[in-house]
């Protein structure tokens, strides 16, 4: 069962795009770690998951009854 599903997420604050064609699923029981260099869109991706930021293109689905929370830096 997919708790969170992202399909072809694209977000740009100029050129080049910060996120381009990002797709993944998080299923029940999975543990996920997000790593990357500074400025690569990790926090922005989490903001999309929590609904704070809307992507330019693509779809973000959060399963019914699933709560997404985020601790700011």
DSSP file (Angstrom, degrees, kcal/mol; ACC not computed):
  #  RESIDUE AA STRUCTURE BP1 BP2  ACC     N-H-->O    O-->H-N    N-H-->O    O-->H-N    TCO  KAPPA ALPHA  PHI   PSI    X-CA   Y-CA   Z-CA
    1    1 A X              0   0    0      0, 0.0    27,-1.9     0, 0.0     2,-0.5   0.000 360.0 360.0 360.0 126.2    0.0    0.0    0.0
    2    2 A X  E     -A   27   0A   0     25,-0.2    25,-0.3     1,-0.2     3,-0.1  -0.662 360.0-179.2 -81.9 123.9    1.4    3.4   -1.1
    3    3 A X  E    S+     0   0A   0     23,-2.9    60,-3.7    -2,-0.5     2,-0.4   0.857  77.5  14.3 -84.6 -41.4    1.4    6.0    1.7
    4    4 A X  E     -AB  26  62A   0     22,-1.6    22,-2.7    58,-0.2     2,-0.4  -0.999  67.7-174.9-136.6 137.8    2.9    8.7   -0.5
    5    5 A X  E     -AB  25  61A   0     56,-2.8    56,-3.2    -2,-0.4     2,-0.4  -0.987   3.0-172.5-137.1 125.6    3.3    8.8   -4.3
    6    6 A X  E     -AB  24  60A   0     18,-3.1    18,-1.6    -2,-0.4     2,-0.4  -0.958   6.0-169.7-115.5 136.3    5.1   11.4   -6.4
    7    7 A X  E     - B   0  59A   0     52,-2.5    52,-2.1    -2,-0.4    16,-0.2  -0.967  64.4 -28.7-132.0 116.6    4.9   11.3  -10.2
    8    8 A X  E    S-     0   0A   0     -2,-0.4     2,-0.3    13,-0.3    13,-0.3   0.856  75.4-171.3  51.6  47.5    7.1   13.5  -12.5
    9    9 A X  E     +A   22   0A   0     13,-2.9    13,-2.3    49,-0.1     2,-0.4  -0.538   6.3 179.9 -72.3 129.1    7.5   16.4  -10.0
   10   10 A X  E     + B   0  57A   0     47,-2.2    46,-1.9    -2,-0.3    47,-1.7  -0.999   6.1 169.5-131.3 134.8    9.1   19.4  -11.6
   11   11 A X  E     -A   19   0A   0      8,-2.6     8,-2.2    -2,-0.4     7,-1.4  -0.984   5.7-177.9-146.5 134.0    9.8   22.7   -9.8
   12   12 A X        -     0   0    0     -2,-0.3     5,-0.1     5,-0.3     3,-0.1  -0.996  24.3-178.6-136.4 136.6   11.9   25.6  -10.9
   13   13 A X  S    S-     0   0    0     -2,-0.4     2,-0.3     3,-0.4     4,-0.1  -0.072  85.2 -43.4-113.0  27.9   12.9   28.9   -9.4
   14   14 A X  S    S-     0   0    0      0, 0.0     2,-0.4     0, 0.0     4,-0.1  -0.980 104.7  -3.8 141.8-151.2   14.7   29.9  -12.5
   15   15 A X  S    S+     0   0    0     -2,-0.3     2,-0.1    -3,-0.1    -3,-0.0  -0.986 113.3  33.8-125.2 134.5   17.0   27.9  -14.8
   16   16 A X  S    S-     0   0    0     -2,-0.4    -3,-0.4     3,-0.0     2,-0.0   0.584  98.2-108.5 -77.8 169.6   18.0   25.1  -14.4
   17   17 A X        -     0   0    0     -2,-0.1    -5,-0.3    -5,-0.1     3,-0.2  -0.356  15.4-145.1 -64.2 140.9   15.1   23.4  -12.7
   18   18 A X  S    S+     0   0    0     -7,-1.4     2,-0.4     1,-0.3    -6,-0.2   0.925  90.9  19.6 -72.5 -46.7   15.6   22.5   -9.0
   19   19 A X  E    S-A   11   0A   0     -8,-2.2    -8,-2.6    25,-0.0     2,-0.4  -0.992  74.1-180.0-123.9 132.9   13.5   19.3   -9.3
   20   20 A X  E     -     0   0A   0     -2,-0.4   -10,-0.2   -10,-0.2   -11,-0.1  -0.923  66.1 -18.8-140.6 112.4   12.9   17.7  -12.7
   21   21 A X  E    S+     0   0A   0     -2,-0.4     2,-0.4   -12,-0.3   -13,-0.3   0.808  77.2 174.8  69.0  32.2   10.9   14.5  -13.2
   22   22 A X  E     +A    9   0A   0    -13,-2.3   -13,-2.9   -15,-0.1     2,-0.4  -0.585   1.9 169.0 -77.3 126.6   11.1   13.3   -9.6
   23   23 A X  E     +     0   0A   0     -2,-0.4     2,-0.3   -16,-0.2   -16,-0.2  -0.999   7.7 132.5-138.9 134.9    9.0   10.1   -9.0
   24   24 A X  E     -A    6   0A   0    -18,-1.6   -18,-3.1    -2,-0.4     2,-0.4  -0.962  34.5-136.4-169.0 164.7    8.9    7.7   -6.1
   25   25 A X  E     -A    5   0A   0     -2,-0.3     2,-0.5   -20,-0.2   -20,-0.2  -0.955   5.7-153.2-125.7 146.0    6.6    5.8   -3.8
   26   26 A X  E     -A    4   0A   0    -22,-2.7   -23,-2.9    -2,-0.4   -22,-1.6  -0.989  21.8-163.1-117.6 121.2    6.8    5.3    0.0
   27   27 A X  E >   -A    2   0A   0     -2,-0.5     3,-2.1   -25,-0.3   -25,-0.2  -0.651  33.3 -78.2-104.7 159.4    5.1    2.1    1.1
   28   28 A X  T 3  S+     0   0    0    -27,-1.9    -1,-0.1     1,-0.3     3,-0.1  -0.277 117.7  18.3 -54.2 132.3    3.9    1.0    4.5
   29   29 A X  T 3  S+     0   0    0      1,-0.3    -1,-0.3    -3,-0.1     2,-0.2   0.272  94.1 127.6  88.8 -10.9    6.8   -0.2    6.6
   30   30 A X    <   -     0   0    0     -3,-2.1     2,-0.4     1,-0.0    -1,-0.3  -0.493  48.4-148.3 -78.1 148.4    9.5    1.4    4.5
   31   31 A X        -     0   0    0     -2,-0.2     2,-0.4    -3,-0.1    -4,-0.0  -0.969  17.7-163.2-114.0 135.1   12.2    3.6    6.0
   32   32 A X        -     0   0    0     -2,-0.4     2,-0.4     2,-0.0    -6,-0.0  -0.939  11.9-168.3-126.5 139.9   13.4    6.4    3.9
   33   33 A X        -     0   0    0     -2,-0.4     2,-0.6     2,-0.0    -2,-0.0  -0.992   8.5-156.4-126.2 133.8   16.5    8.6    4.0
   34   34 A X        +     0   0    0     -2,-0.4     2,-0.3     2,-0.0    -2,-0.0  -0.942  23.3 165.2-113.8 114.5   17.0   11.7    1.9
   35   35 A X        +     0   0    0     -2,-0.6     2,-0.3     7,-0.0    -2,-0.0  -0.907   8.1 121.7-128.1 155.7   20.6   12.8    1.3
   36   36 A X        -     0   0    0     -2,-0.3     3,-0.1     5,-0.0     5,-0.1  -0.906  55.8 -66.7 167.6 169.4   22.3   15.2   -1.0
   37   37 A X    >   -     0   0    0     -2,-0.3     3,-1.3     1,-0.2     5,-0.3  -0.235  66.7 -76.9 -71.5 163.0   24.5   18.2   -1.4
   38   38 A X  T 3  S+     0   0    0      1,-0.2    -1,-0.2     2,-0.1     0, 0.0  -0.343 116.3  20.0 -59.3 137.8   23.4   21.7   -0.3
   39   39 A X  T 3  S+     0   0    0     -3,-0.1    -1,-0.2     1,-0.1    -2,-0.1   0.594  85.8 116.1  81.9  11.0   21.0   23.4   -2.8
   40   40 A X  S <  S-     0   0    0     -3,-1.3    -2,-0.1    -4,-0.0    -3,-0.1   0.465  91.0 -97.0 -95.4  -0.1   19.9   20.2   -4.5
   41   41 A X  S  > S+     0   0    0     -4,-0.1     4,-2.5    -5,-0.1     5,-0.2   0.609  79.1 132.7 103.5  12.8   16.2   20.4   -3.4
   42   42 A X  H  > S+     0   0    0     -5,-0.3     4,-1.9     2,-0.2     5,-0.2   0.960  81.3  40.0 -61.7 -52.5   16.0   18.2   -0.4
   43   43 A X  H  > S+     0   0    0      1,-0.2     4,-2.0     2,-0.2    -1,-0.2   0.875 115.0  53.6 -65.4 -37.3   14.1   20.7    1.8
   44   44 A X  H  > S+     0   0    0      2,-0.2     4,-1.9     1,-0.2    -1,-0.2   0.898 106.8  51.8 -64.2 -41.0   12.0   21.8   -1.2
   45   45 A X  H  X S+     0   0    0     -4,-2.5     4,-2.2     1,-0.2    -1,-0.2   0.906 109.6  49.5 -61.5 -42.2   11.0   18.2   -1.8
   46   46 A X  H  X S+     0   0    0     -4,-1.9     4,-1.9     1,-0.2    -1,-0.2   0.856 108.2  54.0 -65.5 -34.7    9.9   17.8    1.8
   47   47 A X  H  X>S+     0   0    0     -4,-2.0     5,-1.8     2,-0.2     6,-1.3   0.859 107.7  50.5 -66.9 -35.1    7.9   21.1    1.5
   48   48 A X  H ><5S+     0   0    0     -4,-1.9     3,-0.9     4,-0.2    -2,-0.2   0.924 109.4  51.0 -65.7 -44.5    6.1   19.6   -1.5
   49   49 A X  H 3<5S+     0   0    0     -4,-2.2    -2,-0.2     1,-0.2    -1,-0.2   0.860 112.3  46.3 -61.0 -35.9    5.3   16.4    0.5
   50   50 A X  H 3<5S-     0   0    0     -4,-1.9    -1,-0.2    -5,-0.1    -2,-0.2   0.526 115.1-115.2 -86.7  -5.2    3.9   18.5    3.4
   51   51 A X  T <<5S+     0   0    0     -3,-0.9    -3,-0.2    -4,-0.6    -4,-0.1   0.518  84.3 117.6  86.4   5.3    1.8   20.7    1.0
   52   52 A X  S   <S+     0   0    0     -5,-1.8     2,-0.4    -6,-0.2    -4,-0.2   0.798  78.8  34.4 -73.8 -28.6    3.7   23.9    1.8
   53   53 A X  S    S-     0   0    0     -6,-1.3     2,-0.4    -9,-0.1    -2,-0.3  -0.983  75.3-142.9-129.2 137.3    4.9   24.3   -1.8
   54   54 A X        -     0   0    0     -2,-0.4    -6,-0.1    -3,-0.1    -7,-0.0  -0.857  24.4-123.1 -99.0 133.1    3.1   23.3   -5.0
   55   55 A X        -     0   0    0     -2,-0.4   -44,-0.2     1,-0.1     3,-0.1  -0.321  12.5-126.3 -69.9 157.0    5.2   21.8   -7.9
   56   56 A X  S    S-     0   0    0    -46,-1.9     2,-0.3     1,-0.2   -45,-0.2   0.848  92.7   0.0 -67.7 -35.0    5.2   23.4  -11.3
   57   57 A X  E    S+B   10   0A   0    -47,-1.7   -47,-2.2     2,-0.0    -1,-0.2  -0.975 101.5  48.8-151.1 158.4    4.2   20.1  -12.8
   58   58 A X  E    S-     0   0A   0     -2,-0.3     2,-0.4   -49,-0.2   -50,-0.2  -0.434  71.8 -82.1 102.1-176.5    3.5   16.5  -11.7
   59   59 A X  E     -B    7   0A   0    -52,-2.1   -52,-2.5    -2,-0.1     2,-0.5  -0.992  22.9-165.9-137.6 135.2    1.4   15.0   -9.0
   60   60 A X  E     -B    6   0A   0     -2,-0.4     2,-0.5   -54,-0.2   -54,-0.2  -0.981  13.8-173.6-120.4 117.8    1.9   14.4   -5.2
   61   61 A X  E     -B    5   0A   0    -56,-3.2   -56,-2.8    -2,-0.5     2,-0.5  -0.949   7.5-168.1-116.4 131.1   -0.6   12.0   -3.6
   62   62 A X  E     -B    4   0A   0     -2,-0.5   -58,-0.2   -58,-0.2     3,-0.1  -0.975  31.2-112.3-115.8 128.3   -0.8   11.3    0.1
   63   63 A X    >   -     0   0    0    -60,-3.7     3,-2.0    -2,-0.5     2,-0.1  -0.100  41.0 -85.3 -60.1 155.4   -2.8    8.3    1.2
   64   64 A X  T 3  S+     0   0    0      1,-0.3    -1,-0.1     3,-0.0     3,-0.1  -0.393 116.2  15.0 -62.3 131.0   -6.0    8.8    3.2
   65   65 A X  T 3  S+     0   0    0      1,-0.3     2,-0.5    -2,-0.1    -1,-0.3   0.440  94.4 129.5  84.0   0.0   -5.4    9.1    6.9
   66   66 A X    <   -     0   0    0     -3,-2.0     2,-0.5   -63,-0.1    -1,-0.3  -0.767  43.8-156.8 -91.2 128.8   -1.6    9.8    6.4
   67   67 A X        -     0   0    0     -2,-0.5     2,-0.5    -3,-0.1   -17,-0.1  -0.906   1.2-157.8-105.8 130.3   -0.2   12.8    8.2
   68   68 A X        +     0   0    0     -2,-0.5     2,-0.3   -18,-0.1    -6,-0.0  -0.937  16.7 174.5-108.7 124.2    2.9   14.4    6.8
   69   69 A X        -     0   0    0     -2,-0.5     2,-0.4     2,-0.0   -20,-0.0  -0.922   9.4-164.8-127.8 154.4    4.9   16.5    9.3
   70   70 A X        -     0   0    0     -2,-0.3     2,-0.5   -20,-0.1    -2,-0.0  -1.000  15.5-141.1-143.0 137.7    8.3   18.3    8.9
   71   71 A X        -     0   0    0     -2,-0.4     2,-0.1     2,-0.0    -2,-0.0  -0.874  29.2-130.1 -95.3 127.7   10.8   19.8   11.2
   72   72 A X              0   0    0     -2,-0.5    -1,-0.0     1,-0.1   -29,-0.0  -0.346 360.0 360.0 -75.4 160.3   12.3   23.0    9.9
   73   73 A X              0   0    0     -2,-0.1    -1,-0.1   -30,-0.0    -2,-0.0   0.478 360.0 360.0 -72.1 360.0   16.1   23.4    9.8
